[in-house]
Amino acid sequence: MTDMQNRQDKASLLLLYTGGTIGMKQDPNTLTLKPFDFSQILAEVPELAKFAYRIDSVSFDPIIDSSDVDPAVWKEIARLIDVHYDEYDGFVVLHGTDTMAYSASALSFMIEGLTKPVIFTGSQLPIGLPRTDGKENLISAVEIAAAKDANGHAMVPEVCICFDNRLLRGNRTKKVSADEFKAFRSPNMPPLAEAGISIRYNDAIIRKPVDWDARPAFTYDLDTRVSILKIHPGITRQVVRNILCGEDTRAVIIETYGSGNAPASEWFLSLVSEASAMGKVLLNVTQCLAGVVNMGIYANGKAIQDCGVTGGGDMTVEAALGKLFYLLGKSAENDAVKRNLALNLRGEISI
């Protein structure tokens, strides 16, 4: 046995079960779906025992439907990783699919300087059903979370989503299907790894820490005073005013058309200017699944740029939300937040 194989065999992982479809099992009597005891995960997925890893698990009590996930849940996930960081080689977070991209994005900003994998996964069908995708997703996530290179370093020290044989950067990912096994896409970035007969790592784009021996910094101060304005034909002045100029809002994500275009009507631009003059952070992201915001291409995009809107590049709305919560929590100065929005902090934006 090589040194690398020996290290792999001794890998230790912590599974964090927050809730979601993957943790459900069909009751043989009522045929209803109920969560199973995750301390018995090896009994449900005996294939995991073949890895010879030490796998421990912690379950939320009560478990959380992913539609109910909020920043308090993100903080608890981060806290559990923080508390157990020195005990394990990697972490697998079992999570409902509806808000998984939001959670993975937020965690990527809340943990700075990762040296170990944090892999989110889940399933479209419960793990207790015959055709479940949960077993394959979990097995792949576990193997990737334990994987190390020849130097004993984690192959993917990032917050990721592992789903349908692909490993995607968490803050580049969107849920795109409610009923297909290929539920997630990373439209502006290729996968970090793909699982076929073997797992192929795209090492050139995997982010690595500056110091492998340094412990990451965990941030728990999030400012959630962020709204989202989705531009659509027929949008009214009152709706735009309520969202852009609300007293309790520090920042607004504006989901625009195409490469960053919005209405050029006088009333709309006046409200954008008013919100900007109030000091609010206004971030432009595209409604398109793929592509980049470039407000300099068309006159309508240039018009809102001139009103004080910051371009979000190719950030997803999920990443934009997590990034704003994080940056607003770190600084009371909105001008500093605007400057930092343009920086590529966790691989969430192409520079």
C-alpha positions as CSV (number, residue, x, y, z in Angstrom):
1,M,0.0,0.0,0.0
2,T,1.3,3.4,-0.9
3,D,1.5,6.3,1.5
4,M,-1.3,8.1,-0.4
5,Q,-3.5,5.0,-0.2
6,N,-2.8,4.7,3.5
7,R,-3.8,8.4,4.1
8,Q,-7.0,7.9,2.1
9,D,-7.9,4.8,4.1
10,K,-7.5,6.7,7.4
11,A,-9.5,9.8,6.3
12,S,-12.1,11.0,8.8
13,L,-15.2,12.8,7.7
14,L,-18.1,14.5,9.4
15,L,-21.6,14.3,7.8
16,L,-23.9,17.1,8.7
17,Y,-27.5,16.3,8.0
18,T,-29.6,19.4,8.0
19,G,-32.7,17.9,6.3
20,G,-34.0,17.3,2.8
21,T,-35.1,14.5,0.6
22,I,-31.9,12.5,0.8
23,G,-32.5,11.7,4.5
24,M,-35.9,10.2,4.0
25,K,-37.0,6.6,4.1
26,Q,-40.3,5.0,3.2
27,D,-42.2,3.6,6.2
28,P,-43.1,0.0,5.2
29,N,-46.5,0.2,6.9
30,T,-47.8,3.6,6.0
31,L,-45.6,4.1,2.8
32,T,-45.0,7.7,4.0
33,L,-41.6,9.3,3.9
34,K,-39.9,9.8,7.3
35,P,-36.3,10.9,8.2
36,F,-34.1,8.1,9.3
37,D,-31.5,8.1,12.1
38,F,-28.3,9.3,10.4
39,S,-26.1,7.6,13.0
40,Q,-27.2,4.5,11.1
41,I,-25.9,5.9,7.7
42,L,-23.6,2.9,7.1
43,A,-26.6,0.5,7.4
44,E,-28.5,2.6,4.8
45,V,-25.5,3.0,2.5
46,P,-23.3,0.0,3.2
47,E,-21.1,0.9,0.2
48,L,-19.5,3.7,2.4
49,A,-17.9,1.0,4.6
50,K,-15.7,-0.1,1.6
51,F,-13.8,3.2,1.8
52,A,-12.5,2.3,5.3
53,Y,-12.9,6.0,6.3
54,R,-14.0,7.1,9.8
55,I,-17.4,8.6,9.2
56,D,-19.3,10.4,11.9
57,S,-22.6,12.2,11.6
58,V,-24.5,15.0,13.3
59,S,-28.1,15.7,12.6
60,F,-30.0,18.9,13.1
61,D,-32.8,18.6,15.7
62,P,-35.3,19.4,14.3
63,I,-34.3,18.8,10.7
64,I,-34.9,21.7,8.4
65,D,-37.0,21.7,5.2
66,S,-34.8,23.5,2.7
67,S,-37.5,26.0,2.0
68,D,-37.2,27.1,5.6
69,V,-33.4,27.6,5.5
70,D,-32.3,31.0,6.6
71,P,-29.0,32.6,7.8
72,A,-29.4,31.1,11.3
73,V,-29.1,27.7,9.6
74,W,-26.0,28.8,7.8
75,K,-24.4,30.0,11.0
76,E,-25.1,26.6,12.7
77,I,-23.5,24.7,9.8
78,A,-20.5,27.0,10.0
79,R,-20.4,26.6,13.8
80,L,-20.4,22.8,13.6
81,I,-17.6,22.9,11.0
82,D,-15.7,25.4,13.1
83,V,-16.0,23.3,16.3
84,H,-15.0,20.1,14.6
85,Y,-12.5,21.5,12.0
86,D,-9.4,20.1,13.6
87,E,-11.0,16.6,14.1
88,Y,-11.8,15.7,10.5
89,D,-10.3,15.8,7.0
90,G,-13.5,16.9,5.3
91,F,-17.1,17.7,5.8
92,V,-20.2,16.6,3.8
93,V,-23.4,18.7,4.3
94,L,-26.6,16.9,3.4
95,H,-29.1,19.5,2.4
96,G,-32.4,20.0,0.6
97,T,-32.0,21.0,-3.0
98,D,-34.3,24.0,-3.1
99,T,-31.9,26.3,-1.3
100,M,-28.7,24.4,-1.6
101,A,-27.1,26.9,-4.0
102,Y,-27.9,29.7,-1.6
103,S,-26.4,27.8,1.4
104,A,-23.3,26.8,-0.4
105,S,-22.7,30.3,-1.7
106,A,-23.2,31.8,1.8
107,L,-20.8,29.3,3.5
108,S,-18.1,30.0,0.9
109,F,-18.0,33.6,2.1
110,M,-18.5,32.8,5.8
111,I,-15.3,30.6,5.8
112,E,-12.1,32.2,4.6
113,G,-9.0,30.2,4.0
114,L,-10.4,26.7,3.8
115,T,-7.9,23.9,3.8
116,K,-10.4,21.1,3.8
117,P,-13.5,20.3,1.6
118,V,-17.0,21.3,2.5
119,I,-19.2,19.3,0.1
120,F,-22.9,19.9,-0.1
121,T,-25.1,17.1,-1.6
122,G,-28.6,15.9,-1.5
123,S,-31.0,14.1,-3.8
124,Q,-34.1,14.3,-5.9
125,L,-35.4,11.0,-4.6
126,P,-35.2,9.8,-1.0
127,I,-32.2,7.5,-0.2
128,G,-34.6,4.7,0.9
129,L,-36.2,4.4,-2.6
130,P,-34.9,1.9,-5.1
131,R,-34.2,4.4,-7.9
132,T,-32.7,7.0,-5.6
133,D,-29.9,9.3,-6.8
134,G,-29.0,9.9,-3.1
135,K,-26.7,7.0,-2.7
136,E,-24.5,7.9,-5.8
137,N,-24.5,11.6,-4.8
138,L,-23.5,10.7,-1.2
139,I,-20.8,8.2,-2.2
140,S,-19.2,10.6,-4.6
141,A,-19.3,13.5,-2.1
142,V,-17.7,11.3,0.5
143,E,-14.9,10.1,-1.8
144,I,-14.2,13.6,-2.9
145,A,-14.3,15.0,0.6
146,A,-11.6,12.4,1.6
147,A,-9.4,12.8,-1.5
148,K,-5.9,14.1,-0.9
149,D,-3.0,14.8,-3.2
150,A,0.5,13.3,-3.1
151,N,1.4,15.9,-0.4
152,G,-1.4,14.9,1.8
153,H,-3.4,18.1,1.0
154,A,-7.1,18.1,0.2
155,M,-7.8,17.8,-3.5
156,V,-10.6,20.3,-3.3
157,P,-10.4,22.6,-0.3
158,E,-13.5,24.6,-1.3
159,V,-17.2,24.8,-0.6
160,C,-18.8,22.7,-3.4
161,I,-22.0,21.0,-4.5
162,C,-21.7,17.4,-5.6
163,F,-24.6,16.3,-7.7
164,D,-25.2,13.9,-10.6
165,N,-21.5,12.9,-10.9
166,R,-20.2,16.5,-11.0
167,L,-18.5,18.6,-8.4
168,L,-19.4,22.3,-8.8
169,R,-18.1,25.4,-7.0
170,G,-20.8,26.2,-4.6
171,N,-21.0,29.9,-5.3
172,R,-21.2,29.3,-9.1
173,T,-24.1,26.9,-8.9
174,K,-27.9,27.2,-9.6
175,K,-30.7,24.7,-9.3
176,V,-32.1,24.4,-12.7
177,S,-34.5,21.4,-12.5
178,A,-37.2,20.3,-10.1
179,D,-37.6,16.8,-11.5
180,E,-34.3,15.7,-13.2
181,F,-31.4,14.1,-11.5
182,K,-29.2,16.7,-13.1
183,A,-30.7,19.3,-10.9
184,F,-27.7,21.8,-10.7
185,R,-25.6,23.7,-13.2
186,S,-22.7,25.9,-13.0
187,P,-23.4,28.0,-16.1
188,N,-20.3,30.2,-16.2
189,M,-17.7,27.8,-14.9
190,P,-16.8,24.1,-15.7
191,P,-17.0,21.4,-13.0
192,L,-14.2,21.2,-10.5
193,A,-14.4,17.4,-10.9
194,E,-16.4,14.8,-12.8
195,A,-17.0,11.2,-11.5
196,G,-16.9,8.5,-14.1
197,I,-15.0,5.3,-13.8
198,S,-12.6,7.4,-12.0
199,I,-12.9,10.9,-10.5
200,R,-11.2,13.5,-12.8
201,Y,-10.2,16.7,-11.0
202,N,-9.9,20.0,-12.9
203,D,-6.9,21.0,-10.8
204,A,-6.2,24.2,-12.8
205,I,-9.4,25.9,-11.5
206,I,-9.5,24.5,-8.0
207,R,-8.7,27.2,-5.4
208,K,-6.0,26.4,-2.9
209,P,-5.1,28.2,0.4
210,V,-2.1,30.5,0.7
211,D,-1.1,28.6,3.9
212,W,-2.2,25.0,4.3
213,D,-1.3,25.0,8.0
214,A,-3.4,28.1,8.8
215,R,-6.8,27.6,10.4
216,P,-9.6,29.3,8.4
217,A,-11.5,32.4,9.7
218,F,-15.2,31.9,10.3
219,T,-17.6,34.9,10.0
220,Y,-20.9,34.9,11.8
221,D,-21.9,38.5,11.4
222,L,-24.2,38.7,8.5
223,D,-26.3,41.8,7.6
224,T,-29.4,40.6,5.7
225,R,-30.8,44.0,4.8
226,V,-30.8,43.0,1.1
227,S,-33.7,43.0,-1.3
228,I,-34.0,41.6,-4.9
229,L,-35.7,43.6,-7.7
230,K,-36.4,41.4,-10.7
231,I,-37.0,43.6,-13.7
232,H,-40.0,42.6,-15.9
233,P,-42.2,44.3,-18.5
234,G,-45.0,46.2,-16.8
235,I,-43.2,46.7,-13.5
236,T,-44.7,49.6,-11.6
237,R,-43.2,52.7,-10.1
238,Q,-44.5,51.8,-6.7
239,V,-43.0,48.4,-6.7
240,V,-39.6,49.7,-7.7
241,R,-39.8,52.5,-5.1
242,N,-40.7,50.1,-2.3
243,I,-37.8,47.9,-3.1
244,L,-35.1,50.4,-4.1
245,C,-35.8,53.0,-1.5
246,G,-37.1,51.0,1.5
247,E,-35.8,52.4,4.8
248,D,-34.6,49.1,6.1
249,T,-32.7,48.1,3.0
250,R,-28.9,48.7,2.6
251,A,-28.5,46.9,-0.7
252,V,-30.6,45.8,-3.6
253,I,-29.7,43.1,-6.2
254,I,-31.3,44.2,-9.5
255,E,-31.9,41.3,-11.8
256,T,-31.8,42.8,-15.3
257,Y,-32.2,41.7,-18.9
258,G,-29.4,40.2,-20.9
259,S,-26.0,41.9,-20.3
260,G,-27.4,44.2,-17.7
261,N,-30.2,46.2,-19.3
262,A,-33.1,47.8,-17.6
263,P,-35.9,50.3,-18.6
264,A,-34.7,53.7,-19.6
265,S,-37.9,55.5,-18.6
266,E,-37.4,58.7,-16.7
267,W,-39.3,57.5,-13.6
268,F,-37.3,54.3,-13.4
269,L,-33.9,56.0,-13.7
270,S,-35.0,58.7,-11.2
271,L,-35.8,56.1,-8.6
272,V,-32.4,54.3,-9.2
273,S,-30.7,57.7,-8.8
274,E,-32.6,58.4,-5.6
275,A,-31.7,55.0,-4.1
276,S,-28.0,55.6,-5.0
277,A,-28.1,59.1,-3.5
278,M,-29.4,57.5,-0.3
279,G,-26.1,55.5,-0.2
280,K,-27.7,52.2,-1.0
281,V,-25.6,49.5,-2.6
282,L,-27.1,48.6,-6.0
283,L,-25.8,45.5,-7.7
284,N,-26.7,44.4,-11.2
285,V,-26.9,40.7,-12.1
286,T,-28.4,39.2,-15.2
287,Q,-31.6,37.2,-15.3
288,C,-30.0,34.9,-17.9
289,L,-28.8,31.5,-16.8
290,A,-25.3,32.2,-18.3
291,G,-23.4,35.3,-19.3
292,V,-21.9,38.5,-17.9
293,V,-23.2,41.9,-17.0
294,N,-21.5,44.5,-19.0
295,M,-23.4,47.8,-18.7
296,G,-21.2,49.5,-21.3
297,I,-22.6,47.6,-24.3
298,Y,-26.1,49.1,-24.6
299,A,-27.5,52.5,-23.8
300,N,-30.0,51.2,-21.3
301,G,-27.3,49.4,-19.4
302,K,-25.1,52.5,-19.4
303,A,-28.0,54.6,-18.2
304,I,-28.4,52.6,-14.9
305,Q,-24.6,52.5,-14.5
306,D,-24.5,56.3,-14.6
307,C,-27.1,56.3,-11.9
308,G,-24.7,54.5,-9.5
309,V,-25.4,50.8,-10.1
310,T,-22.4,48.4,-9.7
311,G,-22.0,45.6,-12.2
312,G,-22.0,42.0,-10.9
313,G,-20.1,40.4,-13.7
314,D,-21.1,36.7,-14.0
315,M,-22.2,36.2,-10.4
316,T,-25.3,34.2,-9.8
317,V,-28.0,35.8,-7.7
318,E,-27.3,33.2,-5.0
319,A,-23.7,34.2,-4.8
320,A,-24.6,37.9,-4.9
321,L,-26.9,37.5,-2.0
322,G,-24.3,35.6,0.1
323,K,-21.6,38.0,-0.8
324,L,-23.7,41.0,0.2
325,F,-24.8,39.5,3.5
326,Y,-21.1,38.9,4.2
327,L,-19.7,42.2,3.1
328,L,-22.5,44.3,4.8
329,G,-21.8,42.4,8.0
330,K,-18.1,43.2,7.9
331,S,-18.5,46.9,7.2
332,A,-20.9,49.7,8.2
333,E,-19.6,51.8,5.2
334,N,-21.5,51.1,2.1
335,D,-18.8,52.6,-0.1
336,A,-16.4,50.0,1.2
337,V,-19.0,47.3,0.4
338,K,-19.3,48.6,-3.2
339,R,-15.5,48.5,-3.7
340,N,-15.3,44.9,-2.4
341,L,-18.1,43.7,-4.6
342,A,-15.8,44.0,-7.6
343,L,-13.2,41.7,-5.9
344,N,-13.1,38.0,-6.6
345,L,-13.2,36.8,-2.9
346,R,-14.0,33.1,-3.2
347,G,-14.0,32.3,-6.9
348,E,-17.5,33.6,-7.3
349,I,-16.8,36.0,-10.2
350,S,-14.6,36.0,-13.3
351,I,-12.1,38.8,-13.3
